[in-house]
Structure formats: structure tokens, C-alpha cells
Amino acid sequence: MLIMFRVKNFASFKDEVILDMRAISYKDMKNHVLEIGKNKVVKTLALYGKNASGKSNLISALYYFESFVYNQFFDAGNRDDEVDLGDRMPNVKRSTFKLGEVVNDDSEFEILFSQNNKTYQYGFVIHDIQEEKKYSIKEEWLLVDDKQVFDRQQDVISFGKKYENELKDIDRQRQDRLYIGVLDYFAEGEVKKIVDEFKDYLKHKFNVHFELILEGSVKGLVSGISFSKRIVEDEAYRKTIEKFIRVADVGIVGLSIEENKDEKTKESILMKLKTIHNVYNDAGEVVREEKFELNMESSGTNRYFSLIQYILNVIEDGGVFIVDEMSARLHPILTKFIVDLFQGKMNKEAQLIFTTHDISLMNRKQFRRDEIAFVEKNKKGESTLYTLADIKARSDASFAKDYMAGKYGAIPVLSDNDIYAEMVGEWLCQD
């Protein structure tokens, strides 16, 4: 489970920000807390903020960290993800903060998570070599259960006493490679187990979800919707997905898997998924079924269909599910339904982090104060992150009402904008 993530000098985050999932000792909603060993974390975190505040930058930072580190491992190309994304996963580029007078070429990332009853703390500082259009690893460190595995300061690496005998002969390094990637190839024994568990977390437990393909909102234009291999191979899983789709009340009663075969070899070359709808007579009786292509479903239906596959996998296997604009194209009741799945008592190992503008969720019956966070950008273009707990919001406060009144910040301020007032005035004066 994710405990903390820290980033500095990435996109609009000039200074250090910490995404902190550690639970505060509130008496309310104790079922919203996961407890593994000495770690107590919240199951959900909702991120609010005005447009261009930096919410998506934070999701991008999480994804950049995951993809940059994982691609350093020697078998990174052999990922067998449950959901086949094809070429849909975006290549998030790292950009340092650009709006300061003094340019800082160092970005810093660090993660703290629990895996197999161990606590991992790993991070690195990456330095841009502007004149060569390259980068170098300036610092890197790994600790397990607060014990140092290694610490790197450019080309000098030191080892913790417990692991020194295993690591002292692994001195291979390059300025553009993470040392943890070197260990993945050369390490043996206890260190190899540590690296394998670290890799397993990134591969199976750390899930950042993007939906770029669904930006086309006109029915019939949406194409290339991904679906899980499990839907094809596991009938019980497909039946479960069907139940969750029927809950959404979008008119779909089932799913159909069709196999397209090569005319010459008769071998399967493509699996196509279609939705099943009932056809009714004038008396309201079901007379037959009709199959629809996925692109004939609404973009909201397709988004929910895509999300629910990931969500069920994460809740079943454990881990953290991170999604930008989760409520986009979803009815608020569906968004609440997804949040409830993670917050329920049956969820023992999964977490949800999402950005949203849906304030219908922002209430003390849905979230604890340490489960609502805000991203705000100041006039200098610098983003910050804080929770209701950080600003000492009252437990009996009307969260959404106070937020819209500006008490928590992180909202657009239009009424004090002279340009806005002038534009409205001109419009009202038109014939």
C-alpha cells in the first residue's frame, strides 16, 4: 500500500510537495483506514482544485516516477498487464518548473510504500544537462524497514552494513542509469529479493490510469476501447463485470466475446467485445437481444466500463489505483459508487487516489478530513498540496459549502477579476 509520495521541481510543483496517505487518529470512519503492521493509511484521497491548478501534474509525476523506474529494469519490456493497453499509455515527459527567475535543473522523487510486510523508501534526484540535452542521476537511495540498502551520491555509492557483503562487488554504474536497475541484473540473495518485491509493487500494485482515447465525446467516434484479457479467458470474471455494468443502469444486460479467425489458417487473430441490449415489443416484453459495437455506447458508458475493470482487479489484488478526472462523463451517483467500493469494509488492501471537480462527494459522510486534498496554484505559477486536516477544518463543517465560499482556497476567483466584470457588463449591455 502507498504511504507517501514526494516530488520536487516537476511541472508546476517548484517546491517539495508530499502526497501523504497516512491516516490521522480521527475517531470517525475507522473503516476508511487500512492497517498493515505499523502503517495506517487512508483508503481514498480526493484531489480538488481549479482548472490548471496542477492536479494533473501531480498524476503525471506519479506516472513519470513509475514508468522511469520500471523502464530501468532489464526485463521491463515483458510486462504482462491484466488490461491490454496497446499504445495508449502516454509517454509523460519530465519538465522542471519554468516560471522562476532562477532555473533549477534537478527534479526529486521519493516513494514510501508497504509490500509483503516490509516498508520500502526509495528515491532519486535527476539532473538535466541542458547543453548536452541529457540527464544524469545525481542522487539515489533505498531503505527497507528504515535500514539503508544503498545510498548514491553521483558516482559514489555506499551500502548499509546488512547488505554490504552482497553489494560491495557490484560497482557497475552509468550516470544515466538508476543503480536499482543495475541491482536488478546483477544482485543475488537478499538484495535480489528486495528488488523483485520492489518491481512487483510497481508492476502490479501501482496503477496510474489514463483515458486519452475517450476524449472524443460524440457517440460513434470513440474507438479502440481496451478490455481485460480476463474478460475473454475467465467467464466468472466476465459475469462479475456484467453485474457491475448492470448496476450502472446504462441498458446493457451482458457482454459478448466474438472471435475473428483468419480465413486461411482458421486461427484466431482478434477478439471483439460487444455489449448486449434487450429488444422490447410495444407491451414492454423482451423479444430478443441486440449486440452493439463498443463505439455505439456513450463515452460515459465506455469510461465506466474501462474503469471498472481496473478497479475490480485492484480491489481483488490490492494496490493503489490513481486516476485523473475520475468523475468526467460519469453521473455523480456512479462516481460515489466507485468511491464506496474502496471505502467499504470488504476492501482490505486497495487504495484510490483521484482528481475531480464533483463537489457532491465533498461531505463529511463520504470522506474524513484526511481524505480530501486540494491543489492550489499561486500567482507565480507554483502549485501546493494540502488536506482539510492540514488546515484544521472542523469535523462538523459543511465541506462543499465552505469550499465554494472560498474558505479552503483552490477555487477560481472570478468576481474580483476586472476583465471578467468588464466582459459580463458588455454582454449584458448588448441588444
N, C-alpha and C positions, 0 to 999 in steps of 0.2 A: 504494500500500500504506500501511496505517496505521503510523505510527511511535510517536506518543504521543497520549493524550487526557488532559486535565486538567480537573478540576471542583472547585469550592469552594462550600460552603453550598448544597447541594442535598439535600433529604430528610435522611437520617441522616449525610450527609457534611458535618460542620460545617467542618472544616479541609480544606485542599487535599489531594487525592489524585491520583496520576498512574498511569494505566494505560499502562505502558511496554512496548512491543513490541520495543525494541532488544535485539539478541542480545548476550550476553556471550561473550567469546572462549574458550568451552569447546572442548575437543578432541573431545568425544563428539557424535554425531548431527549432524554438519555438514549433512546433507541436510535437517534441520529448519529451516534458515536460508535466507531469501530475500535475495538481494543485488542491489540495483539502484543503480548509481552508487556513491556513498559510503555509502549506507544499507544496514545489515544488520539484519533483523528476523526474529523467530521466526514460524513458520507457524501455530502454535497456542498458545492460552493457556486453561488450565482454571482456573476460579474456584471454590474451595471455601469453605465456611463453614457455620455452624449456621443453622437457620431464623431469620429476622428479623435476620440479621447485616448486611444491606444489599446483598447480591448483586444482587437485582432492582432496587434503587435505582440501582445503577451502570448496569445495562442501560437503565433508564428515562432516566438522564442522557444517555446516548449517543443514545437516540432523541429526547429532547427537543431536544438540540442540532441534530440533523439536520433534524427537522421545523420547528423555529422558524426556522432559517436559510433552508431551502429555500422556506418559505412567504413569505419576503420578496421572492423573485424575481417579476417581473411575469408570467411565464408558468407560475407554479407549478401552476396547475390543469390543465396539459396534460401530465401525466406519463403516459408510455406503458409502465408497468412490464410486464415479461415475465409476471409472475404477477398475475392479476387478483384483487385482494383485496376488491373491493367496499367495504363499510363496515366491514371487520374491523379495520383499523389503528386502534388506540386513540388517543385524544387525551390524551397524557400531560401532566398539569398540573405546573407547576413549584411546588415547595414548599420554602421555606427551612428550615433547621434550627430546630425549635420547642422544644427541651428545654433551652436555655441561659437563664440569668437575663437576659442582655443579648441583645436581638433585633437581628440583622443583616439588613438588607433588601437586601443586594447578593449576587447569585449570579454566579460567574465560570466561563466555559467557554473552553477552548482546544484546538485540534487541530493536529497536525503530521502531514502525510502527503506521500507522493510520488506525482506524477501527471505522465506524459509527460516523465520525466527532470527534473522540477523539484520542489523541496521547498517546500511551502506551510505557512505558520504563520499561523493565523487564530484570533482570539478576541474575546470581548466580555464586558463586565460589565453586567448588567441590574439595575436598581434598582426596588424596589416602592415606589410612592407610596400608602401604606396608606390615608390619609384620602380619596383620590380613587379608590381601587380601580383604579389604573392602573399602568403601568410606564414607565420611561424607560431609554434606553441611555446609560449613564454613561461607558463607555469602549469602544473598538473598535480593532482593529489588524489589519493584513495585511502579511506579508512573503513574498517569493518568493526562494528561494536566499539567504536571510539579508539581503536588501535590502528596505528599507521601501517599501511601496507607499503606505500611508497610516496615520496614527495619529490617533485621535479622542479628545478629552477633552471630554465633553458636547457643546457646540455649537461647539467649536474643533477644526478639522481641519488637520493638517499633512501634507505629502507628501514622499516620497523624491525626491531630485534627479533620478533617472532618469525619474520619472513626473510630475514637477511641471507640465511644459508641457501634458500631456494633462488633468490633473485640476484645475488652478487655477480654471477657469471652472465646474466642477461643484460649486457650493456649496449646492445644494438639500439640505435635511435636515429631519427631524422628530424629536422626542425619542423617539417610539415606533417609529422605523424604523431598521433597520440601514443603514449607509452603503453596504455592499456591494450591497444591493438597489437603491439609487439608481444605483450604477455599472452595474448590470446593464441598466438602462433607458437611461442617458444616455452611458455611456462608449463610446469608439471606439478603434481602433488596438490597441496592445499591451495596454492595460488591459482592453479588451473580451475579448481572447483569454484573459487571465488569469482573468477572472470566468467565462467559458464553461467553462474547464477545471475550475474550482472547482465549478461547477454539475454538470458531468458526473460528477465524483467522487461528489458526494452522491447523484446520481440513479442511477448505475449501479454504483458500486464500494462504497458504504457501505450495507450491508443489515442492518437490525435486524429480527429475525423474532419475531412474537408468535403464540401459539396459543390465544387465549382461548376460541375456539369449541369446542375439543376437551376442555373441562373436564368435559363430560358423559361419564362413563366406561361407561355402560350401552349395550350394543350395540342399535342401532335408534334411539337418541336423538340420536346425532351427526348433524348435518345441515349443509348449506351448505359442504361441503368445497371449497376452491378448487383449481383446476388451471390449469396454464400454458396460455396461448394456443398455445404452440409444440406442445403435445401434439395439438392439433386440426390445426394447419397444417403441421407438419413430421413426416412419417412416420418418418424416420430418428431424430429425437429421441425420438419415442414408443417406438420399438423399444429405444432405449437405456434409457429409463425402465423399460420392461418387464424388461430384463435385471437392473437393479438391484433391482427388486421380487422377481424370482425368486431372487436371491441371498439375500434376507431369509427365504426358506423359510416363507412365510405361506399357501401354497396357491394363490396367484394365478399363472396361466400367461400372462395377457395383459390388454390393455385394449381396450375397445370404445368408439368415439365414435358416439353416436346423435344424429341431427338431428331436432328437432321443428319442424314447419312450421305456419304459420298456415293454417287451413282455407280461408279466403277468398283470400288473396293467394298462398298456397303458398310464401311466403318463410320462410327460416329465422329463428326467433325465439329458439331456445335450443339450446345444445349440451349433451348429457348424457353423462357418462362413467360407464361401468360396468366392473367387474372380471370377468374370465373365469376360471372354475374347471372342471377336468375332472370328469366324472361317470364312476364306475367300476362295473363289474359285480362279482359275487361272486368272480370269478377275478382281480380286480385289473387288468382291462383297461379302457382308456379307451373308452367307448362314445359319448360326446357331450360337449358343453360346456354350461355353465350360466352365465348372466350375473347378477351381483349388483349391487344399488344400493350406493353407497359407504357408506351408513349401516348396511348389514348387515355391513360389515367391523369388526373390533375397533378401538377408539380408538387402540391402539398401531400397528396397520397404517396407519390414516389419518394418524397423526402422521408415521410414516416416509415415507409417500407424499408428504405435503406438504413435508417437509424435503428429500427427495432432489431435488425439482425445483429448489429454490433452490440447493442445494449444487452440482449439476451446472452450473448457469448461472454461479455464482461461480467455480468451478474453470476453466470454459471461458473466461470473460471477464476474470478477475482481480478483485481487490477483497477486502473483508473481510466475513465472514458472522458476525453476532452473534446469539446465541440464548440465551434464559433457560431453564434446566432442560431442556437438550437430551436428557438420558437419561430423562426422565419417560416412562413407558409403553413404553420400549424395553428389550429384553434387552441386558445388558452387552456381548454379542458384537456386536450391531448398533451400539451406541454406539462401540465400538472400531473397527468397520469404517468409520464416518464419519470418525473421527479419523485413521485410517490413510490415507484418501483425501487428506486435506490434507497429511499429513506425508510422503507418498510422493514419490519422485524426479520423477515426471511432473508434479507441481504446481509451476509456475514463478512464479505471481503471486497466489495466493489465500491468505487467512488465515482462521482460525477462532477465535472467542472465545466461550466458553460457560460457563454456570454448571452445576454438577452436585453431587450427593451420592454419585456412584458411585465408591467408593474402589478398585474393582478396576482402574481405569485409573491410579491413583496409584502408579506404579512407574518405576524408572529405565530400564526397557526401552521404555517408552512415551513418557516425557517427559524433557526436560532440566530442570535446576533453574530455569531462567528461563522455563519453560512452565507451571509450577504456581504459582498465586497463591491467597492467602487474603483473605477479607474478615472482619474481626472487629469486634464492637461492644463497647465498654466499658460499665461500669455507668451512665455518664452518657448512654448512648444514642448515642455518637459512633462512627461506622464508620471503619475504617482499612483500607488495602490494602497487601499486601506479598507478595513471592515467596519461594520457597525460596532463591533466590540472595541476596536481601536479608538473610536471617537466617543466611547462611553454612552452609547444610546441606551435609553431606558428600556427595560424589558416589556413595559406596558405601552410603549409608544406606538403610534399609528405609522408604521414604517413607510408605506406608499404615500400617504398624505403628507408626511413630513418631508419625504424625498421630493415630491412635486412642489412643495413650498420652498425648496432650496436649502433646507436645514442641513442636509448631508453633502451638498455640493454635487459635482459630477452631472449637472444638467445644463442644457443650453440656456443662455441668458439673452432673451430677445428684447424684453421690454426696455432695457437700458441702452439699446443699440440705436443710435441716431439714424443710421441708414435704414434700419427696419421700420422705425417710426415714419420716416420720410416716404418710404415705399408704400406703406399702408395708407398714409394720408393721400398720396397721389392716386392710388387705386380707388379710394372712397370718393374722390372728387370727380372721377370720370363719369360721363353721361351714360 
